[in-house]
Amino acid sequence: MYQERLELLIDGVFRAGSEGAGEDLIDPATGEVLAFLPHASKADLDEALAASARGFAVWKAMTAIQRYAIMSKAADLIEARKAEIARTLTLENGKPLAEAAGEVQFSADVVRWYAEEGKRAYGRIVPARLPGVRQMVFKEPIGPVAAFAAWNFPASNVIRKIGGALGAGCSIIIKPAEETPGTAVAFGRCFQEAGLPAGVLNIVFGVPADVSSYLLDSTIIRKVSLTGSTAVGKLLQKQAAETLKRCTMELGGHSPVIVHADADLEKTLDTVVTFKFRNAGQVCTSPTRFYVHESLYEPFIEGFAARAGKIKIGHGLEESTQMGPMIASRRLDVMDSFVADAKANGAEVVTGGERIGNKGYFYAPTLLKNVPDSAKIMSEEPFGPIAPTTTFSTFDEVMERANSLRYGLASFVFTQNGTLAKQTEMALDAGMVGVNHMMVSTAETPFGGVNESGYGSESGIEGLEAYMRTKFVTEI
């Protein structure tokens, strides 16, 4: 049973939308309705904007140590409620409960990290050229934030934005994805119970384009943060430009995986198969283009297929489940189109390539062999449980192919040669590179891409800096 009460959070109060509009929340594993999600009206958004302005004035005036105390308490509440929040996350997103619990724990860690780092938003004294002059550089919060989060990580996508904004001293209006709202609402309750002043955190839902355009038109909002597709990122950036709002854009990716001839094959396979099918491949840093040295290709395919065939698929609440459903039925059609196009271009389906059952939105873990660069899956982000593979023979060849797309979020390389690893990681055109592993997201390290995968970083000191501006004061 879905237990989270879905409400808007505006000016410190949880409530329904003022006009009664909304939509059903669907369990992707069953297709059944879980709850009704209220939408914010324009009047509700106006209230949220006014509340964020008032909340910012209060939150900014508090000391970093005061903000730290409230955020730390919220992190403790998130961790204490990890099991129930994870269950909510699994019901709305579909991922296995163990993955959901790990994501909620990560969220508590992010809040703690930003709470602590907010105490170190240092400025500096610059030696003056004239006697008696003091030159000071201050870091101050940029102002109220509008943030938009994708559905694939209902906890971490939301909390990075909340944590960064609050740690810097900003207020925030966040619109989580309507497919996965309950996790953010649960976080909101934790922050409010921790003593967060009214208006500092506001949570709204609605038709995405309507909500984003309304918030971005407001001069109250000074900063925009998005986790979403490249197409949506371009649209929001254009809208933000009208009032010169600063943006952080964490957008799409299409991560190449380069498996060099000397890679430890068994360890490589254990790693890439686990990460490929995590969250049914619905991960922006998911490995999505496999370039395997020709000398390892056949054993790589054999080992990959064997591991993929053992993955237990089912409802995320079932203890044995290793991969859950996709988020919606529309994604099944997209997967079918990728597979059909790859086959039309000469690729071979080694395993999978089809939907599973007639209840919920399940798609089989899929391995494609000998996929040419002309297949659309090699240039368009699949965002699903499909692994296209191909061979390479030389370093220069594989680097040219790996860097050929407009994306630049994450890239991965497997080799036992330290010199080759350094050569590859420096040549890859990406914001994040994993060598012999794929864990590129932690609370204390920057997360973000380059090129059309966006700009700016979340997490790490860069994530705090994204919500701050510089003020120079000189006095005599």
Summary of the structure (lengths in Angstrom):
residues: 476
radius of gyration: 23.0
end to end distance: 66.0
largest distance: 79.3
contacts: 1762
relative contact order: 0.14
helix: 41%
strand: 22%
